[in-house]
Amino acid sequence: MNNTKSLFIAVAGNIGAGKSSLTKLLAKHYGWKPYFESVDDNPYLSDFYGDMQRWSFHLQIYFLANRFKNHKHMTELGESVIQDRSIYEDAEIFARNLYDIGKMDNRDYENYASLFEVMTDYLKAPDLMIYLKSSVDTLVQQISRRGRSFEQGIQREYLEQLNTHYENWIGRYKRGPLLVIPSDNLDFVNKQSDLQHVIGLVNKSLGM
């Protein structure tokens, strides 16, 4: 499906919410170019899960630099794209949570937040932000199912903290159009009817 206007779509959600799967499926359906979160080639991720206090600032700076570069590239392409996790989640969810739970000190957090504000001033906001709203039970099940070794030690309490930050962020999101999709009872990977339901919501949000 082609659009005359180039669109920039972002898919947001907690760890295990299904962002990558939905990004892939919507990219295929609409003919959008997908951009995925850097996981396998991330030099800090496994160290971070082993020692959050030591590696939190390094990890967040790595994500911020990569997502800024990708965001800028995507919006300058002149074609429709969809992104797995947005740059805004780095600051609003993950860095803020690390600071709140004492895994990033005040100096590092203020430095990071200042850099984030300067960088995002130069970026075009998404034409649509899709938020996959998932319960912690669903997240735990899906993380276990996909079996990434470095994710298996993630504590339920950490996912609960992130979910709280997601809800707070989405509740005050004002950068552009927002589509919230409750996903606990959806299986858009294996059920075509569920995928069509999501596509219908996206079409409505984009005025298609």
PAROSE-926069 format. One record per residue (C-alpha): residue number from 1; x negated, y negated, z. Coordinates in steps of 0.1 Angstrom, whole numbers. Layout:
N
<r NUM <X Y Z>>
...
END
This chain:
208
<r 1 <0 0 0>>
<r 2 <-16 -33 -11>>
<r 3 <-9 -68 2>>
<r 4 <-15 -100 -17>>
<r 5 <-28 -116 15>>
<r 6 <-59 -103 32>>
<r 7 <-50 -91 67>>
<r 8 <-70 -87 98>>
<r 9 <-55 -62 122>>
<r 10 <-69 -51 156>>
<r 11 <-60 -21 177>>
<r 12 <-64 -25 214>>
<r 13 <-60 0 243>>
<r 14 <-77 17 272>>
<r 15 <-103 46 269>>
<r 16 <-84 76 254>>
<r 17 <-53 56 243>>
<r 18 <-57 68 207>>
<r 19 <-71 36 191>>
<r 20 <-95 54 167>>
<r 21 <-68 79 155>>
<r 22 <-43 51 149>>
<r 23 <-68 29 132>>
<r 24 <-77 58 108>>
<r 25 <-40 66 101>>
<r 26 <-29 30 94>>
<r 27 <-60 24 73>>
<r 28 <-51 53 51>>
<r 29 <-14 44 49>>
<r 30 <-19 7 40>>
<r 31 <-52 9 22>>
<r 32 <-69 -12 48>>
<r 33 <-106 -9 54>>
<r 34 <-113 6 89>>
<r 35 <-139 -5 113>>
<r 36 <-146 17 143>>
<r 37 <-161 12 177>>
<r 38 <-198 20 179>>
<r 39 <-200 51 202>>
<r 40 <-224 77 188>>
<r 41 <-252 53 180>>
<r 42 <-248 32 212>>
<r 43 <-281 33 230>>
<r 44 <-267 23 264>>
<r 45 <-234 42 268>>
<r 46 <-247 74 284>>
<r 47 <-270 55 307>>
<r 48 <-241 32 317>>
<r 49 <-219 60 327>>
<r 50 <-248 74 348>>
<r 51 <-256 41 365>>
<r 52 <-231 13 359>>
<r 53 <-248 -12 382>>
<r 54 <-281 -9 363>>
<r 55 <-268 -9 327>>
<r 56 <-235 -29 327>>
<r 57 <-249 -62 315>>
<r 58 <-270 -45 288>>
<r 59 <-240 -25 275>>
<r 60 <-217 -55 274>>
<r 61 <-242 -76 255>>
<r 62 <-247 -48 230>>
<r 63 <-209 -45 225>>
<r 64 <-205 -83 222>>
<r 65 <-233 -87 196>>
<r 66 <-220 -58 175>>
<r 67 <-184 -68 177>>
<r 68 <-191 -104 169>>
<r 69 <-211 -94 138>>
<r 70 <-184 -70 127>>
<r 71 <-156 -95 134>>
<r 72 <-173 -122 114>>
<r 73 <-181 -98 85>>
<r 74 <-145 -84 84>>
<r 75 <-128 -119 83>>
<r 76 <-152 -130 55>>
<r 77 <-146 -99 33>>
<r 78 <-115 -112 15>>
<r 79 <-98 -78 19>>
<r 80 <-75 -63 45>>
<r 81 <-92 -46 74>>
<r 82 <-82 -29 107>>
<r 83 <-105 -28 137>>
<r 84 <-107 -2 165>>
<r 85 <-110 -23 197>>
<r 86 <-114 -61 195>>
<r 87 <-141 -84 208>>
<r 88 <-116 -99 233>>
<r 89 <-113 -66 252>>
<r 90 <-151 -67 260>>
<r 91 <-147 -99 281>>
<r 92 <-111 -96 292>>
<r 93 <-112 -60 303>>
<r 94 <-145 -43 306>>
<r 95 <-169 -71 317>>
<r 96 <-143 -86 340>>
<r 97 <-137 -52 356>>
<r 98 <-174 -45 361>>
<r 99 <-177 -79 378>>
<r 100 <-146 -73 400>>
<r 101 <-158 -39 412>>
<r 102 <-193 -52 419>>
<r 103 <-211 -34 390>>
<r 104 <-221 -67 374>>
<r 105 <-235 -95 395>>
<r 106 <-222 -131 394>>
<r 107 <-252 -145 375>>
<r 108 <-249 -119 347>>
<r 109 <-211 -122 345>>
<r 110 <-212 -160 342>>
<r 111 <-239 -157 316>>
<r 112 <-219 -132 296>>
<r 113 <-186 -151 299>>
<r 114 <-202 -183 287>>
<r 115 <-218 -165 257>>
<r 116 <-184 -149 249>>
<r 117 <-166 -182 249>>
<r 118 <-191 -199 226>>
<r 119 <-191 -169 202>>
<r 120 <-153 -165 200>>
<r 121 <-148 -202 192>>
<r 122 <-162 -194 158>>
<r 123 <-139 -164 151>>
<r 124 <-106 -160 133>>
<r 125 <-80 -144 155>>
<r 126 <-63 -112 143>>
<r 127 <-32 -115 121>>
<r 128 <-17 -88 144>>
<r 129 <-30 -73 177>>
<r 130 <-16 -38 183>>
<r 131 <-17 -27 219>>
<r 132 <-14 10 227>>
<r 133 <2 10 261>>
<r 134 <-7 43 279>>
<r 135 <-3 56 314>>
<r 136 <-34 68 333>>
<r 137 <-20 104 331>>
<r 138 <-20 102 293>>
<r 139 <-55 87 292>>
<r 140 <-69 115 314>>
<r 141 <-53 142 293>>
<r 142 <-66 127 260>>
<r 143 <-101 121 273>>
<r 144 <-103 157 285>>
<r 145 <-90 169 252>>
<r 146 <-115 151 229>>
<r 147 <-144 164 251>>
<r 148 <-170 136 248>>
<r 149 <-196 146 273>>
<r 150 <-204 111 285>>
<r 151 <-167 104 292>>
<r 152 <-160 135 314>>
<r 153 <-173 118 345>>
<r 154 <-150 88 342>>
<r 155 <-130 84 374>>
<r 156 <-93 81 374>>
<r 157 <-96 50 396>>
<r 158 <-118 33 369>>
<r 159 <-90 39 342>>
<r 160 <-64 25 366>>
<r 161 <-85 -6 371>>
<r 162 <-89 -10 333>>
<r 163 <-52 -5 328>>
<r 164 <-44 -33 353>>
<r 165 <-67 -57 334>>
<r 166 <-51 -46 301>>
<r 167 <-17 -54 314>>
<r 168 <-28 -88 327>>
<r 169 <-46 -97 294>>
<r 170 <-17 -86 272>>
<r 171 <7 -105 294>>
<r 172 <-11 -138 286>>
<r 173 <-23 -130 251>>
<r 174 <-17 -161 229>>
<r 175 <-42 -158 201>>
<r 176 <-16 -146 176>>
<r 177 <11 -120 169>>
<r 178 <12 -91 193>>
<r 179 <28 -56 189>>
<r 180 <30 -35 221>>
<r 181 <35 2 214>>
<r 182 <43 24 245>>
<r 183 <24 56 235>>
<r 184 <29 81 263>>
<r 185 <56 100 243>>
<r 186 <42 95 209>>
<r 187 <20 119 190>>
<r 188 <13 100 158>>
<r 189 <-16 123 149>>
<r 190 <4 155 147>>
<r 191 <40 143 143>>
<r 192 <48 125 110>>
<r 193 <80 111 125>>
<r 194 <61 94 153>>
<r 195 <36 79 128>>
<r 196 <65 66 107>>
<r 197 <80 51 138>>
<r 198 <47 32 144>>
<r 199 <44 22 107>>
<r 200 <80 8 109>>
<r 201 <70 -13 140>>
<r 202 <39 -26 121>>
<r 203 <59 -34 90>>
<r 204 <84 -54 111>>
<r 205 <56 -73 129>>
<r 206 <39 -82 96>>
<r 207 <72 -91 79>>
<r 208 <69 -64 53>>
END
